[in-house]
Amino acid sequence: MNREVIIATGNGGKLREFIQILSGLPFTIKSLKDYWDPAPCIPENGATFYENAREKAQWVFSRTGAMSLADDSGLEVDFLQGRPGVHSARFAGEPRSDRNNIEKLLSMMALCPRESRQARFKCALVLTLSSTEEITAEGVCEGSIGYGMQGSNGFGYDPVFLPDGFSTTFAQLDAPTKNAISHRGKALGRLKEKLYERFF
């Protein structure tokens, strides 16, 4: 059995994580760039991670007819009352830049004491199977925000996020370790379980 799934992201880092974690399933993984070049910027008008993921998955499905998997994820910082949240990717405005987002975050937290730097990454996944059926999964990784960027792996806020139980940032971890504990890794793990229940 072989099925095609389009990953509704133009983010190369996310795509690599999807492919790594979903390996072993009998699905052909495609990206937006297999259908559009350049990859389209899909609208994200939702108030929650789930709403944004669902909007992106349905956008791709409605134009391709193929199963479409989208995530929306972001960083919630307690000191900033949950920001940047759903605005994580565009926190510092346009044009989008991981470095600019991180610099803005660290600037806003300059006076935040060590004991109040708690944060978490959240991920919501939506796999659109048809016009009426979808599979969803969520994942959370608790941690804290460091004082500067460390590490060259990963993307987004990874260089400043220290997951609970680790003294290193996401960007200092190898891919298998990060995928085992990350918000996206947990969400994709739950999605894999649901896919086995649904198809196998």
Long-range contacts (C-beta under 8 A, 24 or more apart in sequence): 1-26, 1-199, 2-26, 2-27, 2-28, 3-27, 3-28, 3-67, 3-199, 4-28, 4-30, 4-66, 4-67, 5-29, 5-30, 5-66, 5-67, 5-68, 5-69, 5-127, 6-30, 6-31, 6-32, 6-34, 6-35, 6-60, 6-64, 6-66, 6-67, 6-68, 6-69, 7-31, 7-32, 7-69, 7-70, 8-32, 8-42, 8-56, 8-57, 8-59, 8-60, 8-68, 8-69, 8-70, 9-39, 9-56, 9-70, 9-71, 10-38, 10-39, 10-40, 10-41, 11-155, 12-155, 13-154, 13-155, 13-156, 14-71, 14-155, 14-184, 16-175, 17-175, 17-179, 17-182, 17-184, 17-185, 17-188, 18-69, 18-188, 20-175, 20-179, 21-179, 21-184, 21-185, 21-188, 21-189, 21-192, 22-188, 22-192, 25-192, 25-195, 30-66, 32-60, 35-63, 35-64, 42-70, 44-72, 44-86, 46-72, 46-86, 47-86, 48-86, 48-124, 49-73, 49-74, 49-86, 49-122, 49-123, 49-124, 49-138, 50-124, 50-126, 50-136, 50-138, 52-86, 52-124, 53-124, 53-125, 53-126, 54-126, 54-128, 54-134, 56-126, 57-126, 57-127, 57-128, 57-134, 58-128, 60-128, 61-128, 61-131, 67-127, 67-128, 67-129, 68-127, 68-128, 69-125, 69-126, 69-127, 69-128, 69-191, 70-125, 70-126, 70-128, 71-123, 71-124, 71-125, 71-126, 71-184, 71-187, 72-123, 72-124, 73-121, 73-122, 73-123, 73-124, 73-183, 73-184, 74-121, 74-122, 75-105, 75-119, 75-120, 75-121, 75-156, 75-157, 75-161, 76-119, 76-120, 76-121, 76-122, 77-105, 77-109, 77-117, 77-118, 77-119, 77-145, 78-116, 78-117, 78-118, 78-119, 79-109, 79-112, 79-116, 79-117, 79-118, 79-145, 80-105, 80-108, 80-109, 88-156, 88-157, 89-156, 98-155, 98-156, 98-157, 101-156, 101-157, 102-149, 102-157, 102-159, 102-160, 105-145, 105-157, 105-160, 106-145, 106-147, 106-148, 106-160, 109-145, 112-145, 117-144, 117-145, 117-146, 118-142, 118-143, 118-144, 119-143, 119-144, 119-145, 119-161, 120-183, 121-157, 121-161, 121-182, 121-183, 121-184, 122-183, 123-182, 123-183, 123-184, 123-186, 123-187, 124-187, 125-187, 125-188, 125-191, 127-191, 127-195, 135-191, 135-194, 135-195, 135-198, 137-187, 137-188, 137-190, 137-191, 137-194, 138-187, 138-190, 139-182, 139-183, 139-184, 139-185, 139-186, 139-187, 139-188, 139-189, 139-190, 140-183, 140-186, 141-181, 141-182, 141-183, 141-186, 153-178, 154-178
